[in-house]
Amino acid sequence: MDRKSYNLLTEPWIKVLAKDSGDTVSVSLIDVLQNARQYERLAGEMRVQDFAIMRILLAILTTVYSRFDAQGEGYNWLDYDSNGYQVTRVKIFEDDQRQELLDSWNQTFTSGSFSRKVFDYLNEYSNRFDFLGEHPFMQVTHDEYNSLVSADKKIEKGSGQVLIKQINRSISESGNTSFVFSPKSNDEKDKIDLPELVRWVITYQGLTGVTDKTKVQSKEKYSISPGWLFQISPVFIRGSDLFQTLMLNLLLFNPNHQGEFNLQKPIWEETNLLSYAELRLSNIFPNDIAGLYTSLSRMLHISWKDEGPQIFSAGLPKLDIEQNPFEPMTTWKKNKDKKRNIDFVPAVKSKWSISKAMWRDFGQYVGTDYSGNEVEPGIIAWLRQLKK
């Protein structure tokens, strides 16, 4: 491929449903945030893809509004680094600070648009949103990938590849078994344009299975990670348009643990993904919303040939729910595994429960039992906080 750059901030890759025409249109990341009131919702190939992309947008907004108020000014209870965009220290976090965050949320919601600081922040990290750049978005470079895997798994060996039809979750077909009711013919299953590839790479990081064998090499044995979205039962709030949907799902602090204020670190703020892999191999996982929303299950490298992309994939250690007890966008169930030191675990969907009507588990979504046998999704607790 001749292109050397494909910046997600300015290239049209996000599919949305326009409110005025009802048409599905492709827009850039900056466009979708600037004009969120004009779009009814995200409208990609699958709803689960929309969910994965929405979490990228929420990671941006959570990072910005937890650092800067609705006018773009830094909070006086935070210390910032020399460039003014990253927080180095939380000096205090009590009722007054929580109220400031709620005021920022309310002013933004009332204004009907996101502040200039959101776009200044994106411009500051513009090079980290280039899908084909020096730091390819949610990917590693050729040399980084080779340094992460064993000698027999290096790119030149040709192993560790995943096919387009594997990451395309509307097909989800391996090289061994054909999907009979595929939406694409056999000749088209491994063909894809660049915008769709971006959407599926983001989705794949959240919805990876565990059938692939290549791992990031480590001295210690570990279980390969499924995508984090495979381990939860997703729930989110839908507003009357995309702006409302993003705002209603925008948590600026943990409503269930109000004394906590974790510094946000989305994946594009990592110095490099080699350091990120080292943390994961050391059982250090994201403890913030932006880090969790942008967490990786695979170290991916995409090589470009005349016939299209070749995707190499190396698995990371599994994210442990005990180290991430606050995932706001999931339902929960009582933990029955006595070996695990946690009261509730995500109520993961299975092929036996996927057709079960939501109302039959209503208590998992909206708390009706106050005896301690149920726990509400964090997003519902946040709505209660906004209402209060």
Secondary structure in CASP SS format (residue, H / E / C, confidence):
PFRMAT SS
TARGET T0000
AUTHOR 0000-0000-0000
METHOD secondary structure of the structure
MODEL  1
M C 1.00
D C 1.00
R C 1.00
K C 1.00
S C 1.00
Y C 1.00
N E 1.00
L C 1.00
L C 1.00
T C 1.00
E C 1.00
P C 1.00
W C 1.00
I E 1.00
K E 1.00
V E 1.00
L E 1.00
A E 1.00
K C 1.00
D C 1.00
S C 1.00
G C 1.00
D C 1.00
T E 1.00
V E 1.00
S E 1.00
V E 1.00
S C 1.00
L H 1.00
I H 1.00
D H 1.00
V H 1.00
L H 1.00
Q H 1.00
N C 1.00
A H 1.00
R H 1.00
Q H 1.00
Y E 1.00
E E 1.00
R E 1.00
L E 1.00
A C 1.00
G C 1.00
E C 1.00
M C 1.00
R H 1.00
V H 1.00
Q H 1.00
D H 1.00
F H 1.00
A H 1.00
I H 1.00
M H 1.00
R H 1.00
I H 1.00
L H 1.00
L H 1.00
A H 1.00
I H 1.00
L H 1.00
T H 1.00
T H 1.00
V H 1.00
Y H 1.00
S C 1.00
R C 1.00
F E 1.00
D C 1.00
A C 1.00
Q C 1.00
G C 1.00
E C 1.00
G E 1.00
Y C 1.00
N C 1.00
W C 1.00
L E 1.00
D E 1.00
Y E 1.00
D C 1.00
S C 1.00
N C 1.00
G C 1.00
Y C 1.00
Q C 1.00
V E 1.00
T E 1.00
R E 1.00
V E 1.00
K C 1.00
I C 1.00
F C 1.00
E C 1.00
D H 1.00
D H 1.00
Q H 1.00
R H 1.00
Q H 1.00
E H 1.00
L H 1.00
L H 1.00
D H 1.00
S H 1.00
W H 1.00
N H 1.00
Q H 1.00
T H 1.00
F H 1.00
T H 1.00
S H 1.00
G C 1.00
S C 1.00
F C 1.00
S C 1.00
R H 1.00
K H 1.00
V H 1.00
F H 1.00
D H 1.00
Y H 1.00
L H 1.00
N H 1.00
E H 1.00
Y C 1.00
S H 1.00
N H 1.00
R H 1.00
F H 1.00
D E 1.00
F C 1.00
L C 1.00
G C 1.00
E C 1.00
H C 1.00
P C 1.00
F C 1.00
M C 1.00
Q C 1.00
V C 1.00
T C 1.00
H H 1.00
D H 1.00
E H 1.00
Y H 1.00
N H 1.00
S H 1.00
L H 1.00
V C 1.00
S C 1.00
A H 1.00
D H 1.00
K H 1.00
K C 1.00
I H 1.00
E H 1.00
K H 1.00
G C 1.00
S C 1.00
G C 1.00
Q E 1.00
V E 1.00
L C 1.00
I H 1.00
K H 1.00
Q H 1.00
I H 1.00
N C 1.00
R C 1.00
S C 1.00
I C 1.00
S C 1.00
E C 1.00
S C 1.00
G C 1.00
N C 1.00
T C 1.00
S C 1.00
F C 1.00
V C 1.00
F C 1.00
S C 1.00
P C 1.00
K C 1.00
S C 1.00
N C 1.00
D C 1.00
E C 1.00
K C 1.00
D C 1.00
K C 1.00
I C 1.00
D C 1.00
L H 1.00
P H 1.00
E H 1.00
L H 1.00
V H 1.00
R H 1.00
W H 1.00
V H 1.00
I H 1.00
T H 1.00
Y H 1.00
Q H 1.00
G H 1.00
L C 1.00
T C 1.00
G C 1.00
V C 1.00
T C 1.00
D C 1.00
K C 1.00
T C 1.00
K E 1.00
V C 1.00
Q C 1.00
S C 1.00
K C 1.00
E C 1.00
K C 1.00
Y C 1.00
S C 1.00
I E 1.00
S C 1.00
P C 1.00
G C 1.00
W H 1.00
L H 1.00
F H 1.00
Q H 1.00
I C 1.00
S C 1.00
P E 1.00
V C 1.00
F C 1.00
I C 1.00
R C 1.00
G C 1.00
S C 1.00
D C 1.00
L H 1.00
F H 1.00
Q H 1.00
T H 1.00
L H 1.00
M H 1.00
L H 1.00
N C 1.00
L C 1.00
L C 1.00
L C 1.00
F C 1.00
N C 1.00
P C 1.00
N C 1.00
H C 1.00
Q C 1.00
G C 1.00
E C 1.00
F C 1.00
N C 1.00
L C 1.00
Q C 1.00
K C 1.00
P C 1.00
I H 1.00
W H 1.00
E H 1.00
E C 1.00
T C 1.00
N C 1.00
L H 1.00
L H 1.00
S H 1.00
Y H 1.00
A H 1.00
E H 1.00
L H 1.00
R H 1.00
L H 1.00
S C 1.00
N C 1.00
I C 1.00
F C 1.00
P C 1.00
N C 1.00
D C 1.00
I H 1.00
A H 1.00
G H 1.00
L H 1.00
Y H 1.00
T C 1.00
S C 1.00
L C 1.00
S C 1.00
R E 1.00
M E 1.00
L E 1.00
H E 1.00
I E 1.00
S E 1.00
W E 1.00
K E 1.00
D C 1.00
E C 1.00
G E 1.00
P E 1.00
Q E 1.00
I E 1.00
F E 1.00
S E 1.00
A E 1.00
G E 1.00
L C 1.00
P E 1.00
K C 1.00
L C 1.00
D C 1.00
I H 1.00
E H 1.00
Q H 1.00
N C 1.00
P C 1.00
F C 1.00
E C 1.00
P C 1.00
M C 1.00
T E 1.00
T C 1.00
W E 1.00
K E 1.00
K E 1.00
N C 1.00
K C 1.00
D C 1.00
K C 1.00
K C 1.00
R C 1.00
N C 1.00
I C 1.00
D C 1.00
F E 1.00
V E 1.00
P E 1.00
A C 1.00
V C 1.00
K C 1.00
S C 1.00
K C 1.00
W C 1.00
S C 1.00
I C 1.00
S C 1.00
K C 1.00
A C 1.00
M H 1.00
W H 1.00
R H 1.00
D H 1.00
F H 1.00
G H 1.00
Q H 1.00
Y H 1.00
V C 1.00
G C 1.00
T C 1.00
D C 1.00
Y C 1.00
S C 1.00
G C 1.00
N C 1.00
E C 1.00
V C 1.00
E C 1.00
P C 1.00
G H 1.00
I H 1.00
I H 1.00
A H 1.00
W H 1.00
L H 1.00
R H 1.00
Q H 1.00
L H 1.00
K H 1.00
K C 1.00
END
